[in-house]
């Protein structure tokens, strides 16, 4: 258990940050699922629109530090590749 005031403060801060970061990751997952659902349905226009919405969300996740740059790049690349194969 934390004994110093600073350690107690870090625990409080870490709990707050974990909640915020979890919400950010959940938001990104929701956008990715919209693209995947459109791809599964074979709806290219909807998938294109959803993919355009995913890109800034992934970039925001990288900027906020909840995703690694390469992870976001890989996810976007794979979704783009699946969209191209849909044609």
C-alpha positions as CSV (number, residue, x, y, z in Angstrom):
1,X,0.0,0.0,0.0
2,X,1.2,3.5,-0.8
3,X,2.5,5.4,2.2
4,X,3.6,8.7,0.9
5,X,1.2,11.4,-0.2
6,X,2.8,11.5,-3.6
7,X,2.3,7.7,-4.1
8,X,-1.4,8.0,-3.0
9,X,-1.8,10.8,-5.5
10,X,-0.3,8.7,-8.3
11,X,-2.7,5.9,-7.6
12,X,-5.7,8.4,-7.8
13,X,-4.3,9.9,-11.0
14,X,-3.6,6.5,-12.6
15,X,-7.1,5.3,-11.9
16,X,-8.5,8.5,-13.6
17,X,-6.2,8.1,-16.6
18,X,-7.1,4.4,-17.0
19,X,-10.7,5.2,-17.2
20,X,-10.2,8.0,-19.7
21,X,-7.8,5.8,-21.8
22,X,-10.3,2.9,-21.7
23,X,-13.0,5.2,-23.1
24,X,-10.7,6.3,-25.9
25,X,-9.8,2.8,-26.9
26,X,-13.5,1.8,-26.8
27,X,-14.3,4.7,-29.1
28,X,-11.7,3.6,-31.6
29,X,-12.9,0.0,-31.4
30,X,-16.5,1.2,-32.2
31,X,-15.3,3.1,-35.3
32,X,-13.2,0.0,-36.5
33,X,-16.3,-2.3,-36.0
34,X,-18.4,0.0,-38.2
35,X,-15.8,-0.5,-41.0
36,X,-15.7,-4.2,-40.4
37,X,-19.5,-4.5,-40.4
38,X,-19.7,-2.6,-43.7
39,X,-17.0,-4.8,-45.2
40,X,-18.8,-7.9,-44.1
41,X,-22.0,-6.7,-45.6
42,X,-20.2,-5.9,-48.9
43,X,-21.3,-2.3,-48.7
44,X,-18.4,-0.4,-50.3
45,X,-19.7,3.1,-50.1
46,X,-20.5,2.7,-46.4
47,X,-17.1,1.1,-45.7
48,X,-15.4,3.9,-47.5
49,X,-17.2,6.5,-45.4
50,X,-16.5,4.6,-42.2
51,X,-12.8,4.1,-43.1
52,X,-12.5,7.9,-43.6
53,X,-13.9,8.3,-40.0
54,X,-11.5,5.7,-38.5
55,X,-8.3,7.3,-39.7
56,X,-8.5,10.5,-37.6
57,X,-9.7,8.4,-34.6
58,X,-6.6,6.2,-34.9
59,X,-4.4,9.2,-35.2
60,X,-5.9,10.8,-32.2
61,X,-5.3,7.6,-30.2
62,X,-1.6,7.8,-31.2
63,X,-1.4,11.5,-30.3
64,X,-3.0,10.8,-26.8
65,X,-0.6,7.9,-26.2
66,X,-3.2,5.1,-26.0
67,X,-2.0,3.4,-29.2
68,X,1.4,2.8,-30.6
69,X,2.0,4.5,-34.0
70,X,2.7,1.2,-35.7
71,X,-0.4,-0.4,-34.3
72,X,-2.6,2.3,-35.6
73,X,-0.8,2.2,-39.0
74,X,-1.2,-1.6,-39.1
75,X,-4.9,-1.4,-38.3
76,X,-5.6,1.2,-40.9
77,X,-3.5,-0.6,-43.5
78,X,-5.4,-3.9,-43.0
79,X,-8.8,-2.2,-43.2
80,X,-7.7,-0.3,-46.4
81,X,-6.5,-3.6,-47.9
82,X,-9.8,-5.3,-47.2
83,X,-11.7,-2.4,-48.7
84,X,-9.6,-2.6,-51.9
85,X,-10.2,-6.3,-52.1
86,X,-14.0,-5.7,-51.9
87,X,-14.1,-4.2,-55.4
